[in-house]
């Protein structure tokens, strides 16, 4: 699994995950949409931790700057 996510990409995903969590746990967004946002937030956190987005692979996208 080759890393394909750069720092800005990971930062944006973490911020969105926090926002989705806040919206869900403050009951601003409820029901099916709330659950979908919560799951998407969890996926964003996990992909940020491992620096790999499975959707980028088939599209040959990489936001990571190689040193």
CORLIN-V290729 format. One record per residue. RES is the residue in one small letter. SS is DSSP state (A for helix, B for strand, O for the rest). NEAR is the number of other C-alpha atoms within 8 Angstrom. D_CENTER is the distance of its C-alpha to the mean C-alpha in whole Angstrom. Layout:
# CORLIN-V290729
RES_SS_NEAR_D_CENTER + RES_SS_NEAR_D_CENTER
This chain:
# CORLIN-V290729
x_O_3_17 + x_O_4_17 + x_O_8_14 + x_O_13_13 + x_O_13_11 + x_O_11_12 + x_A_7_12 + x_A_6_12 + x_A_9_9 + x_A_12_7 + x_A_9_9 + x_A_8_8 + x_A_12_4 + x_A_12_6 + x_A_8_9 + x_A_10_7 + x_A_14_6 + x_A_9_10 + x_A_8_11 + x_A_11_10 + x_A_11_12 + x_A_8_15 + x_A_11_16 + x_A_14_16 + x_A_7_18 + x_O_7_20 + x_O_7_21 + x_O_7_20 + x_O_9_18 + x_O_9_20 + x_A_6_21 + x_A_6_19 + x_A_8_16 + x_A_11_16 + x_A_10_15 + x_A_8_13 + x_A_11_11 + x_A_12_11 + x_A_8_10 + x_A_9_7 + x_A_15_6 + x_A_9_7 + x_A_8_5 + x_A_12_2 + x_A_11_5 + x_A_8_7 + x_A_11_6 + x_A_13_6 + x_A_6_9 + x_A_7_11 + x_O_11_10 + x_O_11_10 + x_O_9_8 + x_A_6_11 + x_A_6_11 + x_A_10_12 + x_A_9_15 + x_A_7_17 + x_A_6_17 + x_O_6_18 + x_O_8_15 + x_O_8_15 + x_O_8_14 + x_O_9_15 + x_O_5_19 + x_O_3_21 + x_O_2_24
